[in-house]
Amino acid sequence: MADQETVPGQEAVPGQEAVPGQEAVPSLAALPVHPGMCAGCRHALVRETHRGTAYLRCGRAAWDERLVKYPRLPVTSCEGFAPRDQQ
């Protein structure tokens, strides 16, 4: 396996290889507070603005009307929670 460059403060995302010229996906560590249940949910997506602010978006909220797109953190209960696959 080839060595991958990592950005300080960002961990590798399983299943996503580093692509030259493409920015790394921000990790949960980039969030200003612990995300609660979202830390272990497969639908949690961490995004970062061009100014460096990180935020969490719920991917499942796109089709599940019970959920909010940008949940208030930390999340302590969620009807759409689905654990990440353990690899």
N, C-alpha and C positions, 0 to 999 in steps of 0.2 A: 504494500500500500504506500502510495506517495505521501510525503510530508505535506500537511496543509498549513497555510498561514492562518493564524487566529488573531482577532482583534482583541487587545487587552480589555478584560471585563466582559467578554462575550464567550459563551461556551458553544461548542459545536452542537448542531441540531441533528439528532439521529435521522438518517435517511436523506440528508441534504449535504451534498458535497460542495466544497468551496469552488466557485467559478471565478477564474481570473477576470478582473474588471467589474465584478458584481459585489455589491455590499453584503456583508454578513447579516444574518437575521438576528435582531436583538434578542437577548435572553431575558428570562424573568428577573435576573439580577439587575437589569437596567431600570426596572420599575422603582418609583420612589418609596413604595410601601409593599409589604408582602401581600400577594394576591389572594391568600386564603385557599379555598378549595380549587380555584382556577390553576394553581400551581401543578396539580395532578390531573387536569382535565385535557382531553385530546382536542377540544374545541377552542381552547385559549390561544389567541394570536397576539404576540407582542409586536408592536410597530413603533417606529421612531420618526419624529418629524425632522425636517432639514435643520432645525435648530437644536436637535439632540434630546428633545423631550420624549420619553417613552410612555406609551399607554397600552392598555390591554383591550382587545376587542374580542367579543364572543362570536366565533364563526357560526355556531348553531343558531344564533339569533336571526340569521338571514332567512331561515325557513320555519323557525319555532317562535310563534307570536308570544309565548309565555315569557320569553327571555328578553333582556335589554341588550342592545348592541355594545354599549360601553358600561359595564357594571361598576358600581361603586365598590372600591376595595377597602378592606378585605372582604371577600365573599364568604359568608358563613353557611349559606344554604342555597341549593340550586336544583331545580327540577330537571334540568337538562344535563347534569353532570355525567360524564362518561370517562372512566379512568383511561390514562394513556396506556398503550401496550407496553408491557415490560419486555425489554430485549436483552 
